[in-house]
Amino acid sequence: ALPSGGQPRRNRVPTSIMAGISRQYRETQEAALDLVDGLTDEQLGWSPNETTPSIGFHLWHLARWADYLQEMIHGRGSQIWERENLAVRWDMATASLGYAQTGMSMDEKAAMALPLPGKALLLDYARRAFELAQQAVASIDDAAFYRVYACLHGEDWHDGQIGPIISTWMTHDNRHLGMIECLIGIQGMRGSADS
């Protein structure tokens, strides 16, 4: 039904491009956390075959990229992963964790064998990494969209321009959210982040 005056209601319009991007970035991460919150350790670790990473892997990978992104914005040394030495604490062989220990370009067998921590520890890390990344993204205004940030590991994504990097990683996060939805659905549960 249309409100009085016959005009459709519109969602609140962001005041800037970066405000809209920041909101979408946050909502994707919140959707991932909402989807996995009610899962058991077994459901997080389940895989349908020998080549498909688990929900837990996808969540860990999302958290690693969020932690990495917030470090790009907040500065070297701000990663929770490194400050708390989580790879060692979680008994993960750092050489096998892919690019910058994020899971990117990780060997398929290593990804499948990754010893993820229990749900409580994994969700705690994801929540904290997401929160820092969301704060970092929210600190970027439209004028800073093309600001060049220091590349931490020699990468040259989008010539170091933070806005395009955030947009690309937001697309990446949505792809992994879709994988999480699918893996929940395959296990016979409702797997939609849109509900």
C-alpha positions as CSV (number, residue, x, y, z in Angstrom):
1,A,0.0,0.0,0.0
2,L,1.1,3.5,-0.7
3,P,1.3,6.1,2.0
4,S,-0.9,9.1,1.8
5,G,-0.2,11.2,-1.3
6,G,0.3,8.1,-3.4
7,Q,4.1,8.1,-3.3
8,P,6.1,4.9,-2.5
9,R,8.1,5.0,0.7
10,R,11.8,5.1,0.2
11,N,14.5,3.7,2.4
12,R,16.5,6.3,4.2
13,V,18.9,7.7,1.7
14,P,22.6,7.9,2.8
15,T,24.0,11.4,2.9
16,S,27.1,10.4,0.9
17,I,28.4,7.7,-1.3
18,M,30.8,6.4,1.4
19,A,28.0,6.4,4.0
20,G,26.1,4.1,1.7
21,I,29.1,1.9,1.0
22,S,29.8,1.8,4.8
23,R,26.2,0.7,5.5
24,Q,26.3,-2.1,2.9
25,Y,29.7,-3.3,4.1
26,R,28.4,-3.5,7.7
27,E,25.2,-5.2,6.7
28,T,27.0,-8.0,4.8
29,Q,29.1,-8.8,7.9
30,E,26.1,-8.6,10.2
31,A,24.2,-11.0,7.9
32,A,27.1,-13.5,8.0
33,L,27.2,-13.3,11.8
34,D,23.4,-13.7,12.0
35,L,23.5,-16.8,9.8
36,V,26.2,-18.6,11.7
37,D,25.1,-17.6,15.2
38,G,22.8,-20.6,15.8
39,L,25.1,-23.2,14.2
40,T,26.9,-25.8,16.2
41,D,30.7,-26.5,15.9
42,E,29.8,-29.5,13.8
43,Q,27.7,-27.5,11.4
44,L,30.4,-24.8,11.1
45,G,33.0,-27.4,10.3
46,W,30.9,-29.6,7.9
47,S,31.8,-29.9,4.3
48,P,29.9,-31.7,1.5
49,N,33.1,-33.1,-0.2
50,E,36.8,-33.0,-0.2
51,T,37.1,-29.7,-2.2
52,T,34.5,-27.4,-0.6
53,P,35.6,-25.4,2.4
54,S,33.4,-25.3,5.5
55,I,31.2,-22.4,6.7
56,G,33.8,-21.9,9.4
57,F,36.5,-21.5,6.8
58,H,34.5,-18.8,5.0
59,L,33.8,-17.0,8.2
60,W,37.5,-17.1,9.2
61,H,38.5,-15.9,5.7
62,L,36.0,-13.0,5.9
63,A,37.3,-12.0,9.3
64,R,40.9,-12.1,8.1
65,W,40.1,-9.8,5.2
66,A,38.2,-7.4,7.5
67,D,41.2,-7.4,9.9
68,Y,43.6,-6.8,7.0
69,L,41.4,-3.9,5.6
70,Q,41.2,-2.2,8.9
71,E,45.0,-2.4,9.3
72,M,45.3,-0.7,5.9
73,I,43.2,2.2,7.2
74,H,44.3,2.3,10.9
75,G,47.9,1.5,10.2
76,R,50.4,-1.3,10.5
77,G,50.3,-3.2,13.8
78,S,46.6,-2.8,14.4
79,Q,45.6,-6.4,13.2
80,I,44.0,-8.4,16.0
81,W,45.4,-11.5,14.2
82,E,49.0,-10.4,14.6
83,R,48.7,-8.6,17.9
84,E,47.2,-11.7,19.6
85,N,49.3,-14.2,17.6
86,L,46.1,-16.2,16.7
87,A,47.8,-18.4,14.1
88,V,50.1,-19.8,16.8
89,R,47.4,-19.9,19.4
90,W,45.1,-21.8,17.1
91,D,47.9,-24.1,15.9
92,M,47.7,-23.0,12.2
93,A,50.8,-23.4,10.1
94,T,51.3,-19.8,8.9
95,A,53.2,-20.7,5.7
96,S,50.0,-22.5,4.5
97,L,47.5,-19.7,5.2
98,G,47.9,-18.0,1.8
99,Y,48.5,-14.4,1.0
100,A,49.1,-12.3,4.2
101,Q,47.6,-15.3,6.2
102,T,44.1,-14.4,4.8
103,G,43.3,-17.6,3.1
104,M,43.6,-16.0,-0.4
105,S,45.3,-18.4,-2.8
106,M,45.5,-21.0,-0.1
107,D,46.2,-24.5,-1.3
108,E,43.0,-26.5,-1.5
109,K,44.2,-29.3,0.7
110,A,45.5,-26.9,3.3
111,A,42.2,-25.0,3.3
112,M,40.3,-28.3,3.9
113,A,42.7,-29.3,6.7
114,L,42.8,-25.9,8.4
115,P,42.4,-26.5,12.2
116,L,39.7,-23.8,13.0
117,P,39.1,-23.0,16.6
118,G,35.7,-23.7,18.2
119,K,32.7,-21.6,17.4
120,A,33.1,-19.2,20.4
121,L,36.7,-18.3,19.6
122,L,36.0,-18.0,15.8
123,L,32.9,-15.8,16.3
124,D,34.7,-13.6,18.9
125,Y,37.5,-13.0,16.4
126,A,35.1,-12.3,13.5
127,R,33.0,-9.9,15.6
128,R,36.0,-7.9,16.7
129,A,37.6,-7.9,13.3
130,F,34.3,-6.8,11.6
131,E,33.8,-4.1,14.2
132,L,37.2,-2.6,13.6
133,A,36.8,-2.8,9.9
134,Q,33.4,-1.2,10.0
135,Q,34.8,1.6,12.1
136,A,37.6,2.1,9.6
137,V,35.3,2.1,6.6
138,A,33.0,4.5,8.3
139,S,35.9,6.9,8.8
140,I,36.4,7.3,5.0
141,D,34.4,10.2,3.6
142,D,33.7,10.9,-0.1
143,A,36.6,13.2,-0.4
144,A,39.0,10.3,0.7
145,F,37.5,7.8,-1.7
146,Y,40.6,7.9,-4.0
147,R,43.1,8.5,-1.2
148,V,46.1,6.2,-1.6
149,Y,46.9,4.0,1.4
150,A,50.0,2.1,2.2
151,C,50.1,-1.4,0.8
152,L,51.1,-3.7,3.5
153,H,52.4,-6.7,1.6
154,G,53.5,-5.2,-1.7
155,E,50.1,-5.4,-3.3
156,D,48.9,-2.8,-5.7
157,W,45.1,-3.2,-5.7
158,H,43.4,-0.2,-7.5
159,D,46.7,1.7,-7.2
160,G,46.2,1.8,-3.4
161,Q,43.0,3.8,-3.6
162,I,41.0,2.9,-0.6
163,G,37.4,3.5,-1.9
164,P,37.8,1.1,-4.9
165,I,39.6,-1.4,-2.5
166,I,36.6,-1.3,-0.1
167,S,34.1,-1.7,-3.0
168,T,36.0,-4.7,-4.3
169,W,36.3,-6.4,-0.9
170,M,32.6,-5.8,-0.3
171,T,31.9,-7.7,-3.5
172,H,34.2,-10.4,-2.2
173,D,32.4,-10.6,1.2
174,N,29.1,-11.0,-0.6
175,R,30.4,-13.9,-2.6
176,H,31.4,-15.7,0.6
177,L,28.1,-14.8,2.3
178,G,26.4,-16.6,-0.6
179,M,28.7,-19.6,-0.1
180,I,27.7,-19.7,3.6
181,E,24.0,-19.5,2.7
182,C,24.5,-22.4,0.3
183,L,26.3,-24.6,2.8
184,I,23.7,-23.9,5.5
185,G,21.0,-24.8,2.9
186,I,22.7,-28.0,1.9
187,Q,22.7,-29.1,5.6
188,G,18.9,-28.8,5.5
189,M,18.5,-25.5,7.3
190,R,17.1,-22.2,6.2
191,G,20.1,-20.5,4.5
192,S,18.9,-17.1,3.4
193,A,20.5,-13.9,4.7
194,D,17.4,-12.0,3.3
195,S,14.9,-13.3,5.8
